[in-house]
Amino acid sequence: MVSYKRLTPEEVHFAGAALLDPEETTDTDLKEVNPELPLLPHSRRCSITVALLTLGGLIVVLFGIWLLGTIFWLHTPPSTEPHRPPPPAVAKSSNGTWLQPESCSQIPEAWRIDCYPERGVVVTEEMCHARNCCFIQRSQAKTSRRNGVPWCFYTPDYPSYELVSITDTEMGKVGKLLRNKKTYYPKDIDALQLEVLYEEDNRLRVKITDPAQKRYEVPIDVPVVQKKASNPSYTVDFIKEPFGLIVKRTQTGTVLLNTSIAPLFYADQFLQMSTSLPSRFIYGLGEHRSNFLHDVQWNTLTMWARDVPPMELTNLYGVHPFYLSVESDGKAHGFFMLNSNAMDVALQPAPAITWRMIGGILDFYIFLGPVPSSVTAQYLDVIGKPAMPIFWALGYHLCRWGYKSSDKTWNVVKEMRNYGIPQDVQWNDIDYMNHALDFTYDTENFSGLPDLVKDLHRHDQHYVMILDPGISNSQLPGSYWPFDEGMKRGIFINDSNGDVLIGKVWPGLTAFPDFSNPDTHEWWYQNLKRFHENVSFDGVWIDMNEPSNFFDGSLNGCPDNELENPPYTPGILGGTLKAKTVCASARQKISTHYNIHSLYGLMEAKATESALRKITNKRPFVISRSTFPSQGKYSGHWLGDNRSQWKDLATSIPGMLTFNILGIPLIGADICGFGGSTTEELCVRWTQLGAFYPFSRNHNSIDEQDQEPTAFSPAARTAMKEAILLRYSLFPHLYTLFHHAHISGHTVATPLLFQFPNDEKTYGIDKQFLWGKSFLVTPVLEAGRDYVVGYFPKGLWYDFHTGDSLVSSGEEINLQAPQDKINLHLREGSVIPTQRPNTTLWVSSGQPLNLIVSLSEDGLAKGDLFWDDGETLDTYEKDQYAYIYFTVEQNTMKSEVLHNHEEATYITVETVSFYGVKTEPDNVTVNSQEAAFTYRKNQVLTVTDLGLNLSHNFTISWT
């Protein structure tokens, strides 16, 4: 192998004349190259005898070398390393610059890994060759663009680390990596430790660390495995030099990871690893506004939590370095990079992916699935499964920034009640506060807030308030307990000098709590408790927690050092780490802000969830703007400050689906849009879609027109009311889906590809989605439409509203969609529990059930129901729940109580509707007793007036 030393143009020089073109070499050239090299005197010509003796000696020597080489070759075992392209030849031009090898032109454009990823730089040939990289300017491009084929890219055997040893351990393997050539980034780490941990049969973990010095690692809880997987579904191979790691699926041989496609970098503030992808179908990598299926055409996704309204090609509120990839045969795997530093994730059409991070370690997991849903479940086995939400979290929520008074807020609630429109939760944005100060309320404009909350509780409704992390430092000493007490306890983020860092948010100059400090959690709890004694809120909305800052860094700026100005800065909006947040060099309890910036929202959510547990002794309800892996254990999320536009309506679906595979199923977008003023048609269509967000909230910005359902025409108001009532009727099914998310890591809002991984037509669908496995939602997403085109995977489907059947060969179907309808379909073979809806979930949850059964072609179906009191902590873990399983076969439905609880005794099954009963029955029996029934021409059998107690098994048969 040929290695190149990475040199700047100033460092390039000749070590001698050997690399010069012999036709151009002169005595003068030699002098210039090495002034100390003496000129050789001319010697006499050799005699013929001397020449023959010399030639004979050379022949003997060459024969001996050949013989020894042959013997050595015969005793050397064959190489087990995969074939690699031939190394390029080393060459230098006459002026001392590096000459690129011919092999550069042989690298296909799709496989060119960017050697000069810095933003805002037009890369020249000289700059590229200074890094010893290939340079080929694309003729159709005028500049080396951010999202395009790189002009500067790595040679096939660009120097990297060498694997100098590898040994077996109880958990897998441990190896040593050495780098002999410096990179073009400062502070290379020359010796690394490689750990390959065979944690589970379908989970592999790899850690690459600095054995000489402890580096920052992400402080979230992950499993510590003590026993090696007994039958792993993967194989791991190693390439010695340049170091490469190859992971394959044992069953098919599919290569899931191959890091040998580009060099490994591991410097103090720059880590880079590239790998091939088995297909172009890649999902996840939040939080970004994009299609559900990511574009691999030179698409760079930056991760660094940022306060910015959702827009494409921008780092947004959260950071989730996890992707799910579907392979060519429909199998799927996942990859999780456990790193919280600022990073770029570059996708290219090879397909391949490159991770570039500016700190931490390389610590990653591979999940083998093999189906997409199991990949998500395996990922959540590592980061933690989502919490079971309190029941009212699944109701309809109303909020706006700019109610401006408690009276106006109260009037909105009363109007909703007057029109009989369901509402479970009322919210307030920052205008309820006294001059935007946390833990206060405006005693003039919001003087009625405590009474409003009491009134909500009397009507089985609930109240959620906003809190921002910024704590005002500008109040009179002794007048604002949160800041005064925070200073006493030393719980605020400090600048690099050790003084409290001062930024600016809504209340003016502020300090920022350091939620990496356990003492801050106690202080936060006490603040919430004190405020709860005056306003008995039920949940907390934590906003601005990237953290957002109206300054870049702080009131006093930030120091000019390596943390603020790293050698490589990912493509962050604003161009610097400090843009609209606190200084990267700021000091926190466990590390610098440089390392834990993107964890701020997670740490605040954890503190808030813990405080609410103590205050309410019920399941906490927290919605957070900024998120990180494991966030679902503590909070839900909404998709940020969207706009009242049709585009935002449509992009909410891929956002919702992405967060479901990231382990945060309690997710939704601001219904009708936050910024700008909506139209009536848009708000109706958005309310219909929003009724099927797992988290359903209408939220509006200040000084925009009202957009509560009561603000529109009677026809629009009725359409919205029907959509919300429909959501409430489906609460038993939705609640059961959240149970499975909590216990098994399932999705609630599910991409079609999860249920149909062998149907490639589903891979890019993000204008439709499923609830769970069987409930298909096809919303209208464009203006002026009374129809919608939906894709139906192969099989039998039923219209949820009517029971009409639809047989699809895997095709798009035009569906009627008048303004008052959203298209819903049931997949064959399912049992969906529904409930008579009411204006709050507390009332609805006591109503009788209606079971809807969608029979398969051969008359089969199954479904289930999870039921508890809706609010007690850890009911599943404490066996305080009921679980009922329904099956249908041979014209008989059975309900089996697999786990019983008192709560089930309060609920009855009133009706059962069977879709797809091919012939009209002669009679129907319920628990062997004849029962009344109806049968419609569209093959729907309905059995009514059952009164069956949910806590007892029952049987329904027809002949």
Secondary structure, DSSP 8 states (H G I E B T S, - for coil): --------GGG---SSSTTS-TTT--HHHHHHH-TTS----------HHHHHHHHHHHHHHHHHHHHHHHHHHHTS----S----------B-TTS-B---GGGGGS-GGG--BS---TT----HHHHHHTT-EE---TT-SS--SSS--SEE--TT---EEEEEEEE-SSEEEEEEEE-S--SSSSB--EEEEEEEEEETTEEEEEEE-TTS------S------S--SS-SEEEEEETTTTEEEEEETTT--EEEEGGGS--EEETTEEEEEEE-SSSEEEEEES--S-SS---SSEEEEES-------TTS--S--EEEEEEE-TTS-EEEEEE---S-EEEEEETTTEEEEEESSS-EEEEEE--SSHHHHHHHHHHHH-------GGGGSEEEEETT--SHHHHHHHHHHHHHTT----EEEE-GGGSSTT-TT---TTTTTTHHHHHHHHHHTT-EEEEEE-S-EE--S-TTS-HHHHHHHHHT-B-B-TTSSB--EEETTEEEE-B-TTSHHHHHHHHHHHHHHHTTS--SEEEE-STTT--SSSB-TT----STTTS-SS----TTSSTTTTSB-TT-B-SSSBHHHHGGGHHHHHHHHHHHHHHHHHSS---EEESS--TTGGGT-EEE--S-BSSHHHHHHHHHHHHHHHHTT--SEE-EET-SBS---HHHHHHHHHHHTTSSSEEEEE-TTS---SGGGS-HHHHHHHHHHHHHHHHTHHHHHHHHHHHHHH---SEE-HHHH-TT-GGGTT--S-EEETTTEEEE---STT-SEEEEEE-SEEEEETTT--EEEESSEEEEEE--TT--EEEEETTEEEEEE---SSHHHHTTS-EEEEEE--TTS-EEEEEEE--SSSTTTTTTT--EEEEEEEETTEEEEEEEE--GGGGG-EEEEEEEET--S--S-EEETTEEE-EEEETTTEEEE----EETTS-EEEEE-
